[in-house]
Amino acid sequence: MKILIIGGSGGIGFAVLRRCLHTYPDAQIIATYNNQSPRFEHTQLEWLKLDVVEEQQIEHLSNQLGPIDILVNAVGFLHSSDKKPEKTIDDFDPAFFQENIRLNTVPSILLAKHFMRSLNADDKTFFIVLSAKIGSISDNRSGGWLSYRASKSALNMAVKTISIEWKRKLPNCSVLLFHPGTTDTNLSKPFQRGLPRGQLHSSEVTAKALLNLIQTAHPSDSGTFISFDGTEIDW
């Protein structure tokens, strides 16, 4: 078995990586990072540098790795050092909007484009993308966070569209969107104050839920949007 974790150096990605090492002791695991290689080594693990918005790098990686059984994209963007999600439309900045689309939407499309052949197998394969419930249009009751919401909604539509095409081309591949919930990582740190009791959980809880999804999902589930608690999220 070969598992590829995009964004393995991030909070959720690293937890998924460690969970995979425990769950699949015979698997070959490849994890990517963007800047500095993490100081974590294992005989099953290989770290590779990847810029997820550079198509040539993604294409090269797909050619380098060959067949893949599980691909998880754990890369996401919510805020920068000087820019937070919009509270109102007055805060809208086109450049910040484009950065959300660039990092939250485009990478999964590029990964699907270049790893389609890698996931085409007689046995079950998985293409799993971390999204967010905040991208659900029907669930939007509070407004705000326009750029992040829009980028995740666009991601959901893109992955749903890919899943429909792949039901014909890759009938054994489960294409799934996964909502990790409010996970205790650097991405959520600035927004943890005031959360209802019990809403915040660890990256280990998120990773366990994602691995449970992999172990229970079937190709017939392809194109669904699943929460960490196992429920299906409406678009």
Residue pairs with C-beta under 8 A, 6 or more apart in sequence:
1 24
1 26
1 27
1 28
1 69
1 70
2 27
2 28
2 29
2 30
2 65
2 66
2 67
2 68
2 69
2 70
3 20
3 24
3 27
3 28
3 29
3 30
3 68
3 69
3 70
3 71
3 72
4 29
4 30
4 31
4 32
4 65
4 68
4 70
4 71
4 72
4 115
5 13
5 16
5 17
5 20
5 29
5 30
5 31
5 32
5 72
5 74
6 13
6 32
6 50
6 52
6 71
6 72
6 73
6 74
6 75
6 107
6 111
7 13
7 32
7 33
7 34
7 52
7 73
7 74
7 75
7 76
8 14
8 16
8 17
8 31
8 32
8 33
8 38
8 47
8 74
9 31
9 32
9 33
9 34
9 37
9 38
10 74
10 75
10 76
10 185
10 187
11 183
11 184
11 185
11 186
11 187
11 203
12 74
12 130
12 180
12 183
12 185
12 203
12 206
12 207
13 31
13 72
13 74
13 75
14 31
14 38
14 40
14 203
15 202
15 203
15 204
15 206
15 207
16 72
16 74
16 206
16 207
16 210
16 211
17 29
17 31
17 45
18 207
19 204
19 207
19 208
19 210
19 211
20 27
20 29
20 70
20 211
21 29
21 42
21 44
21 45
23 211
23 215
25 44
27 44
27 69
28 44
28 46
29 42
29 44
29 45
29 46
30 45
30 46
30 47
30 48
30 65
31 45
31 46
31 47
31 48
32 47
32 48
32 49
32 50
32 52
32 61
33 47
33 48
33 49
33 50
34 49
34 50
34 51
34 52
37 47
37 49
38 47
48 61
50 57
50 58
50 61
51 57
52 58
52 73
52 75
52 103
52 107
52 110
52 111
53 102
53 103
53 106
53 107
53 110
55 110
55 113
55 114
58 107
58 110
58 111
58 113
58 114
58 115
59 114
61 114
62 114
62 115
62 117
62 118
65 118
66 118
67 118
67 121
68 115
68 118
68 119
68 125
69 121
69 123
69 124
69 125
69 126
70 125
70 126
70 128
70 214
71 111
71 115
71 118
71 119
71 125
71 126
71 127
71 128
72 126
72 128
72 129
72 130
72 210
73 107
73 108
73 111
73 128
73 129
73 130
74 130
75 103
75 107
75 130
76 103
76 104
76 130
76 132
76 187
77 99
77 100
77 103
77 104
77 151
78 85
78 148
78 187
78 188
79 85
79 187
79 190
80 96
80 99
83 93
83 96
84 190
85 144
85 145
85 146
85 147
85 148
86 92
86 93
86 96
86 144
86 145
86 146
86 147
87 144
88 144
89 146
92 146
92 147
93 147
96 147
97 146
97 147
97 150
97 151
99 147
100 147
100 148
100 150
100 151
101 147
101 150
101 151
101 154
103 151
104 148
104 151
104 152
104 154
104 155
105 151
105 152
105 154
105 155
105 158
108 129
108 155
108 158
108 159
109 158
109 162
111 127
112 127
112 159
112 162
115 127
116 166
116 169
116 170
119 125
119 126
119 127
119 170
119 173
120 169
120 170
120 173
121 172
121 173
122 172
123 172
124 172
124 173
124 174
124 218
124 219
125 170
125 172
125 173
125 174
126 173
126 174
126 176
126 214
126 217
127 162
127 166
127 173
127 174
127 175
127 176
128 174
128 175
128 176
128 177
128 178
128 210
128 213
128 214
129 155
129 159
129 176
129 177
129 178
130 177
130 178
130 179
130 180
131 152
131 155
131 156
131 159
131 177
131 178
131 179
131 225
132 148
132 152
132 179
132 180
133 139
133 179
133 181
133 227
133 233
134 140
134 145
134 148
134 149
134 152
135 149
135 151
135 152
135 153
135 155
135 156
136 153
136 156
136 225
136 233
136 234
136 235
137 153
137 235
138 234
138 235
139 233
139 234
140 149
155 177
156 177
156 225
156 235
159 175
159 177
159 223
160 177
160 223
160 225
160 235
162 175
163 175
163 222
163 223
164 223
166 173
166 175
166 222
167 219
167 222
167 223
171 219
172 219
173 219
173 222
174 217
174 218
174 219
174 221
174 222
175 222
175 223
176 213
176 217
176 221
176 222
176 223
176 224
176 225
176 226
177 224
177 225
177 226
178 210
178 213
178 226
178 228
179 225
179 226
179 227
179 228
179 233
180 206
180 209
180 210
180 228
181 199
181 201
181 206
181 227
181 228
181 229
182 188
182 192
182 195
182 199
182 200
182 201
183 200
183 201
183 202
183 203
183 205
183 206
184 192
184 200
184 201
184 202
184 203
185 203
188 200
192 200
201 228
205 228
206 228
209 228
209 229
209 230
210 228
212 230
213 226
213 230
217 226
224 232
225 232
225 233
225 234
225 235
226 232
226 233
227 233
